[in-house]
Amino acid sequence: MQHYDAIVIGSGQAGTPLSKKLAESGLKTALIERRWVGGTCVNDGCSPTKAMIASAKAAWSMYHSKSLGVITDQFYVDFSAIMKRKDDIVHRMRNGSEKGIKGTKNLDLHYGTATFSGEKEITVTMNNGGSAVLTADKFFINTGEKPSIPKIENIENVEYLTSTTILELESIPEHLLVLGSGYIGLEFGQMFRRFGSKVTILEPSERILKKEDADIAQEVMKVLKEEQIEILTKTKAVSVSKNGDQINVTTETDGKQTQLSCSHILVATGRRPQTKELALEKAGVETDEKGYIKVNDKLETTAADIYALGDVKGGPAFTHISYDDFRIISENVINHGNASIKDRLVPYCMFIDPQLGRVGMTEQEAREQGLDVIVATIKNDSVARAIETGDTRGMMKAVIDAKTKQILGAAVLAEQGGEIVTILQMAMMGNVTYDRIKDGVFAHPTYAESLNNLFMTLDK
């Protein structure tokens, strides 16, 4: 049995910097990782998928270069080169993180699976064989989520893809059927359509992106349909079967069943927390009905000196939120501060093309809360920069408090939408009212300058 001042379980975007910070503060620290350093973001999330999306964007640009007066006789997608580039990026980031951990004084890295065997005790089944019992004064859980597989008849007998296994493909699917229209489904769907796959997306709800405003969702639908992506709403898969190289799928729409076939199925219907193997009940840590660890505003669990960070605690499942959890824990545990997750802004970006950048309230959320708001919208075919670059897809939108003129939320579906919405986020953070942005001087011609035009629409 070995005792530590602190043990961090999981080396994601919160666990890795936290373990280093704890060790650097003088605490004898252990970091337990079951698979690879870096968590989902580095290994099968942000880094690999955005690398592949960049390749898909390059293919789209080639398809559309003719409209800009650039004629290409022919080109082809080298999928093996795309995947090698993706792997090289992942390995570079993973190895860099591991090197940083191993080079940190007071920090031990153990590769294995951790299970609580007492209140302040874990048993680690080591990947290289054997096991170890470790105790600590404080524990920090950052085990994240994994794909959730829906109950579909015979799904276990079909070699379906998840957001993890689709990154291991060696060839481009002939026909990719995507179950779900969230971030994973739409990003991979558009990506593989641009690589040359036929793509069909099934969404059980009446529309895609039901948590976003209807006009934003409609614009996203328009973008995807222009790329000949088939989207079937109010439709779910009820059974599947294998027929040679093809997969037969029975779908149901408004109680009516139909048949379709595809070469590959991507299950993108959600994710679930990785808490089952932790045996949290032995540590006195409570979870909700879905398995997410219950925490308060300071990320403390129901057990003293045990904390949860990142996706495993539920809430917004974003890398930057996980990292902010690290900052909060670091401030409170190491600096004895009083940081909290309460009322923090949650920006995010869906990396379809054009990007959907979002922050704060949607219009529908504001209306549901009975707030007195005004709404500014502008289509990108009125934006000078978009016209000049030949990509006028999408729109911009801001929700504003009618009395205070403060920006409550924004959505930007545009080239570099994630960057543009960050300007509005900073305005929200600094209490800059919309009229100051409307009258601000921005360099011409930039996408940022279009924020002048966005808020000028409120003068009409």
C-alpha positions as CSV (number, residue, x, y, z in Angstrom):
1,M,0.0,0.0,0.0
2,Q,1.3,3.4,-1.0
3,H,0.0,6.7,0.4
4,Y,-0.2,10.0,-1.6
5,D,-1.3,13.5,-0.7
6,A,-3.5,13.6,-3.8
7,I,-4.6,11.1,-6.4
8,V,-6.1,12.2,-9.8
9,I,-8.0,9.5,-11.7
10,G,-8.0,10.3,-15.5
11,S,-5.6,12.4,-17.5
12,G,-8.1,14.5,-19.5
13,Q,-8.0,18.2,-20.0
14,A,-8.6,18.7,-16.2
15,G,-6.7,15.8,-14.8
16,T,-3.4,16.4,-16.5
17,P,-2.8,20.1,-15.6
18,L,-4.3,19.5,-12.1
19,S,-2.0,16.6,-11.3
20,K,1.0,18.7,-12.4
21,K,-0.2,21.7,-10.4
22,L,-0.8,19.7,-7.3
23,A,2.7,18.1,-7.5
24,E,4.3,21.5,-8.2
25,S,2.7,22.9,-5.0
26,G,4.6,20.2,-3.0
27,L,1.9,17.5,-2.8
28,K,3.0,13.9,-3.5
29,T,0.6,13.1,-6.3
30,A,-0.4,10.1,-8.4
31,L,-2.1,10.3,-11.8
32,I,-4.0,7.1,-12.9
33,E,-4.7,6.7,-16.6
34,R,-6.4,3.6,-18.0
35,R,-5.6,4.2,-21.7
36,W,-3.6,7.2,-23.1
37,V,-2.6,10.5,-21.6
38,G,-4.7,13.4,-22.9
39,G,-8.2,12.0,-22.6
40,T,-10.9,12.2,-25.3
41,C,-9.9,15.6,-26.6
42,V,-6.4,14.7,-27.6
43,N,-6.9,11.0,-28.6
44,D,-10.4,10.7,-30.1
45,G,-12.0,14.1,-29.9
46,C,-10.9,17.7,-30.7
47,S,-7.5,17.1,-32.1
48,P,-8.0,14.2,-34.5
49,T,-11.5,15.3,-35.7
50,K,-10.5,18.9,-36.3
51,A,-7.4,17.7,-38.2
52,M,-9.7,15.6,-40.5
53,I,-12.2,18.4,-40.8
54,A,-9.4,20.6,-42.1
55,S,-8.8,18.0,-44.9
56,A,-12.5,17.9,-45.6
57,K,-12.6,21.7,-45.9
58,A,-9.7,21.6,-48.4
59,A,-11.7,19.1,-50.5
60,W,-14.8,21.3,-50.4
61,S,-12.7,24.3,-51.4
62,M,-11.4,22.4,-54.4
63,Y,-15.0,21.5,-55.4
64,H,-16.0,25.2,-55.2
65,S,-12.8,26.8,-56.6
66,K,-14.5,27.2,-60.0
67,S,-16.8,29.9,-58.6
68,L,-13.7,31.9,-57.7
69,G,-12.2,31.5,-61.1
70,V,-9.8,28.8,-60.3
71,I,-10.2,25.7,-62.5
72,T,-8.8,22.4,-61.4
73,D,-8.9,19.5,-63.9
74,Q,-9.0,16.8,-61.3
75,F,-8.0,16.0,-57.7
76,Y,-8.6,13.1,-55.4
77,V,-8.9,12.5,-51.7
78,D,-6.0,10.4,-50.3
79,F,-7.7,9.0,-47.2
80,S,-4.6,7.2,-46.0
81,A,-2.6,10.4,-46.0
82,I,-5.4,12.2,-44.1
83,M,-5.5,9.5,-41.5
84,K,-1.7,9.5,-41.1
85,R,-1.7,13.3,-40.6
86,K,-4.4,12.9,-38.0
87,D,-2.4,10.2,-36.2
88,D,0.8,12.2,-36.3
89,I,-1.0,15.1,-34.7
90,V,-2.5,12.9,-32.0
91,H,0.8,11.2,-31.2
92,R,2.6,14.6,-31.0
93,M,0.2,16.0,-28.5
94,R,-0.1,12.8,-26.5
95,N,3.6,12.3,-26.3
96,G,4.1,15.9,-25.3
97,S,1.6,15.6,-22.5
98,E,3.2,12.4,-21.2
99,K,6.7,13.9,-21.3
100,G,5.4,16.9,-19.3
101,I,3.8,14.6,-16.7
102,K,6.9,12.3,-16.3
103,G,9.1,15.4,-16.0
104,T,7.1,16.8,-13.1
105,K,8.7,16.3,-9.6
106,N,6.4,14.7,-7.0
107,L,4.2,13.2,-9.7
108,D,3.8,9.5,-10.4
109,L,2.0,8.3,-13.6
110,H,0.3,4.8,-13.3
111,Y,-1.3,3.2,-16.3
112,G,-4.2,1.1,-15.1
113,T,-7.8,0.9,-14.1
114,A,-8.7,2.5,-10.7
115,T,-11.5,1.1,-8.5
116,F,-12.4,2.5,-5.1
117,S,-11.8,-0.2,-2.4
118,G,-12.5,2.1,0.6
119,E,-13.3,5.6,1.5
120,K,-9.9,7.0,0.7
121,E,-8.4,4.0,-1.0
122,I,-8.2,2.7,-4.6
123,T,-7.0,-0.6,-6.1
124,V,-5.3,-0.1,-9.5
125,T,-5.2,-3.0,-11.9
126,M,-2.0,-2.2,-13.8
127,N,-2.0,-2.4,-17.6
128,N,1.4,-4.2,-17.5
129,G,0.1,-6.8,-15.0
130,G,-0.4,-6.9,-11.2
131,S,-2.2,-4.4,-9.0
132,A,-1.5,-1.8,-6.4
133,V,-3.5,-0.4,-3.5
134,L,-3.1,3.4,-3.2
135,T,-4.5,5.7,-0.5
136,A,-4.6,9.5,-0.5
137,D,-5.9,12.5,1.5
138,K,-7.7,13.9,-1.5
139,F,-9.1,12.4,-4.8
140,F,-9.9,14.1,-8.0
141,I,-12.0,12.2,-10.6
142,N,-11.7,13.1,-14.3
143,T,-12.7,9.9,-16.1
144,G,-15.0,11.5,-18.7
145,E,-17.6,9.9,-20.9
146,K,-17.8,7.2,-23.6
147,P,-20.3,6.6,-26.5
148,S,-23.7,5.4,-25.4
149,I,-25.3,2.7,-27.6
150,P,-29.1,2.9,-28.0
151,K,-31.4,-0.2,-27.8
152,I,-31.8,-1.2,-31.5
153,E,-32.7,-4.7,-32.4
154,N,-29.6,-6.7,-33.4
155,I,-27.3,-3.7,-33.1
156,E,-24.7,-5.8,-31.2
157,N,-24.3,-8.1,-34.3
158,V,-23.4,-5.3,-36.6
159,E,-20.0,-3.7,-36.7
160,Y,-21.3,-0.2,-36.0
161,L,-19.0,2.8,-35.6
162,T,-18.7,5.2,-32.7
163,S,-16.9,8.5,-32.5
164,T,-13.8,6.5,-31.4
165,T,-13.8,3.6,-33.9
166,I,-14.6,5.8,-36.9
167,L,-11.2,7.3,-36.5
168,E,-9.7,3.9,-37.2
169,L,-11.3,3.5,-40.7
170,E,-8.9,2.5,-43.5
171,S,-11.2,3.5,-46.3
172,I,-14.0,6.0,-47.1
173,P,-17.5,4.5,-46.5
174,E,-19.6,4.1,-49.6
175,H,-22.8,5.1,-47.6
176,L,-22.6,6.3,-44.0
177,L,-25.8,6.2,-42.0
178,V,-25.5,8.5,-39.0
179,L,-27.8,7.9,-36.0
180,G,-28.2,11.3,-34.3
181,S,-27.7,14.9,-35.3
182,G,-25.7,16.4,-32.5
183,Y,-22.1,17.7,-32.7
184,I,-20.6,14.3,-33.5
185,G,-23.2,13.3,-36.0
186,L,-23.2,16.5,-38.0
187,E,-19.4,17.0,-38.0
188,F,-18.6,13.5,-39.1
189,G,-21.6,13.5,-41.5
190,Q,-20.4,16.6,-43.4
191,M,-16.8,15.5,-43.2
192,F,-17.4,12.1,-44.9
193,R,-19.7,13.6,-47.4
194,R,-16.9,15.9,-48.5
195,F,-14.6,12.9,-48.6
196,G,-17.0,11.2,-51.1
197,S,-19.4,9.2,-49.0
198,K,-23.2,9.2,-49.4
199,V,-24.5,10.4,-46.1
200,T,-27.9,9.9,-44.4
201,I,-28.7,11.3,-41.0
202,L,-31.5,10.0,-38.8
203,E,-32.9,12.3,-36.1
204,P,-35.9,11.2,-33.9
205,S,-36.9,14.8,-33.0
206,E,-38.9,17.1,-35.2
207,R,-35.7,19.0,-36.2
208,I,-32.0,18.9,-35.7
209,L,-30.3,21.0,-33.0
210,K,-33.5,21.3,-30.9
211,K,-31.6,23.2,-28.2
212,E,-30.7,25.9,-30.7
213,D,-33.1,28.5,-32.1
214,A,-35.2,27.3,-35.0
215,D,-33.9,29.8,-37.4
216,I,-30.3,28.8,-36.7
217,A,-31.2,25.1,-37.0
218,Q,-32.9,25.8,-40.3
219,E,-29.8,27.6,-41.7
220,V,-27.7,24.6,-40.7
221,M,-30.1,22.3,-42.5
222,K,-29.8,24.4,-45.6
223,V,-26.1,24.2,-45.5
224,L,-26.1,20.4,-45.2
225,K,-28.7,19.9,-47.8
226,E,-26.7,22.0,-50.3
227,E,-24.0,19.3,-49.9
228,Q,-26.6,16.6,-50.7
229,I,-26.7,15.2,-47.2
230,E,-30.0,13.5,-46.6
231,I,-31.5,14.3,-43.2
232,L,-34.6,12.4,-42.0
233,T,-36.2,14.0,-39.0
234,K,-38.8,12.3,-36.8
235,T,-37.1,9.1,-37.8
236,K,-35.3,6.4,-35.7
237,A,-33.7,3.1,-36.4
238,V,-35.5,0.1,-34.9
239,S,-33.6,-2.9,-36.2
240,V,-30.5,-3.7,-38.2
241,S,-29.2,-6.8,-40.0
242,K,-26.1,-7.7,-42.1
243,N,-26.4,-8.7,-45.7
244,G,-22.9,-9.3,-47.1
245,D,-21.1,-5.9,-47.3
246,Q,-24.4,-4.1,-46.7
247,I,-26.3,-3.3,-43.6
248,N,-30.1,-3.3,-43.8
249,V,-31.8,-0.9,-41.5
250,T,-35.5,-0.7,-40.6
251,T,-36.5,2.9,-39.7
252,E,-39.7,4.3,-38.3
253,T,-41.2,7.6,-39.0
254,D,-44.6,8.6,-37.4
255,G,-45.3,4.9,-36.8
256,K,-44.5,3.9,-40.4
257,Q,-41.6,1.6,-41.1
258,T,-39.4,1.7,-44.1
259,Q,-36.2,0.0,-45.2
260,L,-32.8,1.4,-46.2
261,S,-29.3,0.0,-46.7
262,C,-25.9,1.4,-46.0
263,S,-22.3,0.3,-45.8
264,H,-21.5,1.8,-42.4
265,I,-23.5,3.0,-39.3
266,L,-22.2,5.7,-37.0
267,V,-23.9,5.7,-33.6
268,A,-23.9,9.3,-32.5
269,T,-26.8,9.3,-30.1
270,G,-25.1,10.5,-27.0
271,R,-22.5,9.7,-24.4
272,R,-22.5,8.3,-20.9
273,P,-20.2,8.8,-17.9
274,Q,-17.4,6.4,-17.1
275,T,-18.3,5.8,-13.5
276,K,-19.4,2.1,-13.3
277,E,-15.9,0.6,-12.8
278,L,-15.0,3.2,-10.1
279,A,-17.2,1.5,-7.4
280,L,-18.0,5.0,-6.1
281,E,-20.4,3.7,-3.5
282,K,-17.4,2.4,-1.5
283,A,-16.1,5.9,-1.3
284,G,-19.4,7.5,-0.4
285,V,-19.7,9.3,-3.7
286,E,-23.2,9.6,-5.0
287,T,-24.3,9.7,-8.7
288,D,-27.5,10.7,-10.4
289,E,-29.8,8.3,-12.3
290,K,-27.6,8.5,-15.4
291,G,-24.4,7.8,-13.5
292,Y,-23.0,11.3,-13.4
293,I,-21.2,12.2,-10.2
294,K,-23.1,14.7,-8.1
295,V,-21.1,17.9,-7.3
296,N,-21.8,21.3,-5.8
297,D,-20.8,24.7,-7.2
298,K,-17.2,24.0,-6.1
299,L,-17.0,20.6,-7.7
300,E,-17.1,18.8,-4.3
301,T,-18.8,15.4,-4.3
302,T,-20.9,14.0,-1.5
303,A,-17.7,12.5,0.0
304,A,-15.3,14.8,1.8
305,D,-12.1,15.6,-0.1
306,I,-13.2,13.9,-3.3
307,Y,-13.9,16.1,-6.3
308,A,-15.1,15.5,-9.8
309,L,-14.1,17.5,-12.9
310,G,-15.0,17.5,-16.6
311,D,-17.6,15.4,-18.4
312,V,-18.0,12.8,-15.6
313,K,-19.9,15.3,-13.5
314,G,-22.5,16.1,-16.2
315,G,-23.3,19.5,-17.6
316,P,-21.7,21.0,-20.6
317,A,-19.3,18.4,-22.1
318,F,-16.6,20.7,-23.5
319,T,-12.8,20.6,-23.2
320,H,-12.7,24.3,-22.2
321,I,-15.2,23.6,-19.4
322,S,-13.1,20.7,-18.2
323,Y,-10.1,23.0,-18.1
324,D,-12.0,25.6,-16.3
325,D,-12.9,23.0,-13.7
326,F,-9.2,22.5,-13.2
327,R,-8.7,26.2,-12.6
328,I,-11.5,26.3,-10.0
329,I,-10.2,23.2,-8.1
330,S,-6.7,24.6,-8.3
331,E,-7.8,27.9,-6.9
332,N,-9.8,26.3,-4.0
333,V,-7.5,23.4,-3.1
334,I,-4.1,24.9,-3.6
335,N,-4.7,28.6,-3.0
336,H,-7.6,28.1,-0.5
337,G,-9.8,30.3,-2.6
338,N,-13.5,30.4,-3.1
339,A,-14.0,29.9,-6.8
340,S,-17.3,28.5,-8.2
341,I,-18.8,27.3,-11.4
342,K,-22.0,29.2,-10.7
343,D,-23.1,31.6,-13.5
344,R,-20.0,31.0,-15.6
345,L,-20.4,31.7,-19.3
346,V,-20.4,28.6,-21.5
347,P,-19.2,29.3,-25.1
348,Y,-19.0,26.5,-27.6
349,C,-18.4,25.9,-31.3
350,M,-19.7,23.2,-33.6
351,F,-17.1,22.6,-36.2
352,I,-19.3,22.0,-39.1
353,D,-18.5,24.3,-42.0
354,P,-19.4,27.1,-41.7
355,Q,-18.8,26.9,-37.9
356,L,-21.6,27.5,-35.4
357,G,-20.3,29.6,-32.6
358,R,-22.5,30.0,-29.6
359,V,-22.5,31.7,-26.2
360,G,-25.1,32.6,-23.6
361,M,-28.9,32.4,-24.0
362,T,-30.8,31.5,-27.2
363,E,-33.8,33.5,-28.1
364,Q,-36.1,30.6,-27.2
365,E,-34.5,30.3,-23.7
366,A,-35.0,34.0,-23.2
367,R,-38.7,33.9,-24.3
368,E,-39.4,30.9,-22.1
369,Q,-38.0,32.8,-19.1
370,G,-40.2,35.8,-19.9
371,L,-37.4,38.2,-20.5
372,D,-37.9,41.4,-22.3
373,V,-35.5,41.0,-25.2
374,I,-34.7,42.4,-28.6
375,V,-33.1,40.2,-31.3
376,A,-30.7,41.2,-34.0
377,T,-30.2,39.0,-37.0
378,I,-28.3,39.3,-40.3
379,K,-27.8,36.9,-43.2
380,N,-24.2,36.5,-44.4
381,D,-25.1,37.4,-47.9
382,S,-25.2,41.0,-46.5
383,V,-21.7,40.7,-45.1
384,A,-19.0,42.3,-47.2
385,R,-16.2,39.9,-46.2
386,A,-18.5,36.8,-46.9
387,I,-19.4,38.2,-50.4
388,E,-15.7,38.9,-51.2
389,T,-14.5,35.4,-50.1
390,G,-17.3,33.7,-52.0
391,D,-19.0,32.0,-49.0
392,T,-22.2,33.7,-47.9
393,R,-23.7,30.7,-46.1
394,G,-25.2,31.2,-42.7
395,M,-26.2,34.0,-40.4
396,M,-25.5,35.9,-37.2
397,K,-27.8,36.5,-34.3
398,A,-27.7,38.3,-30.9
399,V,-30.2,38.3,-28.1
400,I,-30.2,41.6,-26.1
401,D,-31.8,42.8,-22.9
402,A,-34.2,45.5,-24.1
403,K,-33.7,47.7,-21.0
404,T,-30.0,47.4,-20.2
405,K,-28.8,46.8,-23.8
406,Q,-26.5,44.0,-22.5
407,I,-26.0,41.1,-24.8
408,L,-27.5,37.9,-23.3
409,G,-26.4,35.4,-26.0
410,A,-25.3,35.1,-29.6
411,A,-25.1,32.6,-32.4
412,V,-22.7,32.9,-35.4
413,L,-23.0,30.5,-38.2
414,A,-20.2,31.7,-40.5
415,E,-16.7,31.2,-41.6
416,Q,-14.7,31.4,-38.4
417,G,-18.0,31.6,-36.4
418,G,-16.2,30.4,-33.3
419,E,-13.8,33.4,-33.5
420,I,-16.5,35.9,-34.2
421,V,-18.7,34.8,-31.3
422,T,-15.8,35.2,-29.0
423,I,-15.8,38.9,-29.6
424,L,-19.4,39.0,-28.4
425,Q,-18.5,36.8,-25.4
426,M,-15.8,39.3,-24.4
427,A,-18.4,42.1,-24.7
428,M,-20.7,40.1,-22.3
429,M,-17.8,39.5,-19.9
430,G,-17.0,43.3,-19.9
431,N,-20.6,44.5,-19.8
432,V,-20.2,46.2,-23.2
433,T,-23.6,47.1,-24.5
434,Y,-24.6,46.3,-28.1
435,D,-24.8,50.0,-29.1
436,R,-21.1,50.5,-28.4
437,I,-20.3,47.6,-30.7
438,K,-22.6,49.0,-33.3
439,D,-20.7,52.3,-33.2
440,G,-17.3,50.7,-32.8
441,V,-14.6,51.1,-35.5
442,F,-13.4,47.7,-36.8
443,A,-10.9,47.0,-39.6
444,H,-12.4,46.7,-43.1
445,P,-13.1,44.3,-44.5
446,T,-13.2,41.7,-41.7
447,Y,-15.8,39.4,-40.4
448,A,-15.6,41.3,-37.1
449,E,-16.8,44.4,-38.9
450,S,-20.1,42.7,-39.6
451,L,-21.0,43.1,-36.0
452,N,-21.6,46.8,-36.8
453,N,-24.1,45.7,-39.4
454,L,-25.7,43.1,-37.1
455,F,-26.6,45.7,-34.5
456,M,-27.5,48.3,-37.1
457,T,-30.5,46.2,-38.0
458,L,-32.0,47.2,-34.7
459,D,-32.2,50.9,-35.9
460,K,-34.6,50.0,-38.6
